[in-house]
């Protein structure tokens, strides 16, 4: 009986070539995803501008076209300067430059150089809630906001993991896309709350939570689902999982990143931030997880799904 000859196991050279091919494919997918996010961002801005101009022309002819043009111009200016006009007032902070007892400037600079990115500006926010988030429409204007409580409660390795995560979000274009979507959604909610305030300050439908910014009047209540749908369509949860895997591979320890994310989630449940659902989308971990309605409204994946994707089991 003739036996089939045994196949030789692949040599070390073949293994190396296979790993190189896989790394090349992953790199190409990463670049493609980054360009796709950029195209989605600028295409949405162009289409929204055209809608305002066409709508104005349909309503008021040439005068409406001019009005639509200036509305579109204002919207694009808002998106581009949202991090300076809105976030710096929402989170009073000071830029970390020379005085840096925690070594965050050196950490930020070294990680940005490692990933080939412009060095972001660092801002310290005096807050009892540990958090970190980034914002900016282009990488050269990226800002990272860090609370003083974060650097006091997390160790150096966990801070490195979170900074790596924020930089990679910008690297794949998720930060830029999120900033643009949040700026539009945030202004939508601001206008809705303003209309509610004009209707009446004590409307029978209005209910106020423990935090001042989580106020739902009739117009805000109607607008809320549309804002959530808009954010969920623009910001896909699978991109967060993709960045999680990238950050974990760069750090080399999946459990370290999960540990940092778990701590942020735990602190957020005990010390939730005073932000609305649009502004909460800027954070890597949902800062409003204390509230049950935020489970379906948040753009971030659940901590359980992120932990399982990285470690294969939950809890850690």
N, C-alpha and C positions, 0 to 999 in steps of 0.2 A: 504494500500500500504506500503510495507516494505521499510524503508529507510536504506540506507547503513550507517553503523556506521562511524562517523567522525574519521579520523586518528589524533592521537595526534601529535602535532608539536614536532620536535626533541628537546631533552633536551639540556642544556648547555654542559653536558658531551659528548653528541654525536657530537655537533658542535666542541668541542675541539678536539675530536678524528679525525674528518674529516680534520680539519686544520692541525693537526699533520701529517696525512697521505699525504696531499697535499705537505706539507713542505718536507716530506721525499722523495717523488717522485721528487720534484724539485731538491733536494740535489743530488739524484742519477743521474738525467739528467745532472746536472752541472759537477759532477765527470766524467761521461761518455764523455761529450763534451771536458773536459780538457784532458783526456787520448787520445781521438781521435785526438786532435790537436797535442799532443806529438808524437803519432804514425805516423801521416801524416808528421810531421817535419823530424823525423829520417829516415822514410822510403824513403822520397824524397832524402835525402842526400846519403843513401846507394845506391839507384837506379841510381842516377847521377854518383856516383863513379864507379859503375859497367859499366855504359854506356861508360865512358871515357876509362876504361881499356879494355873492349871488342872492342871498336872502334879502339883503338891503336893497339891491337893485330891483328885485321883484316887488318889494313893498313900496318903495319911494323913488323908483327910477334912478336918475343920476345922483340926486342928493342921498338916497339910500345907499348907493354904491360907495360914496365918500364916507358916510357914517360907518358902513360895514368895514371899510378899509382901516379906519382908525380904531375900531373895536378889535379887529384882528391884530393890528399893530400893538395895541395895549395888551392883548392876551399873550402875544409872543414875548413882549418885554417882561410881563409878569413871570412867564415860565423861565426866561433866561436869568432873571435877577431874583427869583423866588427865595433862594437861600440867603440873600442879603436883606431883602425887603421884609420878609416874613419870619424866617427862622431866627435871625439874630435878635428880633424883637420878642419872639415867642419864647426863646431860650436865652435870656440875658447871660452873656458869657464874655470871657476875656481870652484873647489869643495867646497860646503858649509859645513863647519864643525863647528868650534867654533864661528866665527863671523856670527851671524844670527839675524839681526835686525827685520826680518819679522816673526820669529818664525816658519819657514818652517821645520827646523830639528825636532823640537818637534812634529809638526803636522804629518810629515812623519813617525816618530817613533811610534806615538800613533796609526795611522791608520794601519801601517804594523802589529803591535801587535794585533790589533782588528781583523784583517783578517787572522792571523796566518801565515804571510809571513815574509821572511827575510827583514830586513830594507834596502831599495835601497839607492844607493849613489845619492846625489843631486848635480847638476851642474848648476851654474848661468851663463847665456849667456847674454852678453851685446848687446841687440837688441832693436830697437824701435818698433818692431812688437810683440805684446803679443802672446805667444805660450807656450805650454807644451807638451812634448812627452817623451816616454820611449823606451828603447832598451836594449836588452840582450838576450842571448840564453838560459840561465838558471836563475831561480829566485834569486840565491845567487849573481849573477853578474849584477843584474838589475840596470840601470842608468836612472834617471829622469832629463831631461833638462828643465830648467825654465828660461824664459827671464825676465830681470829686469823690463821691461815694464808691464809684466803680473801682478806682485805683486803690482805695483803702480796703475793699472787701475781697478783691480777687488777687491771686498771686501773679508773679511775672509770666509764667508759662501760659496761664489763661488769658492774660492781656495780649500776649503775642498771638495767640490763636484768634482772638476777636479782631485784632488789628489786621491780621492776614485775611480774615473773612471779609472785612470792609473793603480792603484794597482789591481783592479779587472780584467783589461785586462791581466795582468800578471798571475793572479790567474786562469783564464780559459785557459791560454796558447796562447792567441791571440798575445801578445807582442813577445813571442819567435818565433812563426810561421811567424809573420810579419818581424822580424829582419832577419830571414834566407832568406825569399823571396826577401826582399829589397836588401840585400847584393848581391845576384846573379843578380837581375835586374839592380842594380846600376852599377856593373862592366860591364854588357852588354852594357849599354849606354856609359860608359867611353871608352870602346874599340871602339865603333862605332864612337864617337867623335874624338878619336885619329886617326882612319883611315881617317875620313873626313879631319882632319888637314894635314895628309900626302898627300892626293890627291892634295889639293890646299887650300890655306887660303882664296881665293877669288873666289870660285866656283860659277858659275852662278846660280845654284839652291839654294845655301846656303842663308838663310835669318836669320837675327839676331834681336832678340827682344830687349826690353829695358833692360832686365836683362841678364847678361853675361852667366849664366848657361842654359838659355832657348834658345839654339842655335841648329838649325836643318839643318844639311847637308844632302846629298843624302843617305849616309849609316844610319845615325841617323833617317832620315825620314822613311826609310824602316823598321828599327828595332823597331820603336816606337809602332806600333800596336801589334807586337809580345810580347813586354815587358808588354803592358797593358793587353793582354790576359793572359799572364803568372801570373801576379799579381792578376787578377780577379779570376782565377781558384784556386789559393792557398788561397787567403784571401777572405772569403765569407762575403758579406754585412750583412747577417742575424746574424753573430756573433757580429757585432757592435751593432745591435739592442738588442741582448741578454744582452750585457754588459751594455747598457743604462738602461735596465729594472732593472738589478741587482743593479747598482749604485743608481738609483732612489729609490729603495726599501730600500737600506741601509741608504740613506740620509733621507728618509721619506718625501721629497718634490720634486715632479717631475718637478715643474716649476723652482726650483732653478737650477737644472742641465741644463734644457733647456735654461735658461737665460745665464748661463756661456757659453754654446755652441754657442748661438746666438752672444754673444759678440766676441768670437773668430772668428766666420765667418765674422762678420762685420769688425773687424780690419784687417782680412786677405784680404778683398776686397779693403781696403784703403791702406794697407801697406803689399803687398804680399812679401813672403819670396823668396830669391834667391836659390831655390832648383829645382831639376828635378822631374819628375813624380814618379820615384821610391822612392826617399827620402821623397816625400810628403806623401807616404803611411804610414809612421811612426806616423803621427799625428792623433789625434782623430777627428779633423776637417780639411778638405782639405784646406791647406794654399794657394792653387792656384785657388780658386774659382772665382777670378777676370777674369780668362781666360775662354772663352766659351768652348774650346776644353777639358778643365779639367772636364766638367760635365759628359762626358761619360768615360773619362780616369781614374777618381778617383776611388779608391777602397772603400772609405767611402760612406755610404748612404747619400742622400740629406738631408739637414737640415729640409725640409718640412716633409719628411717621418719619420724622427726621432722625430720631434715634435708631429706629429699625433699619433705615436706609444706610446708616453709617456703621452700626455695630451688629445688626442682625437680630437684636432682641430689645425688649423694653419691659421693665425699666433698666437703667444702666447697671 
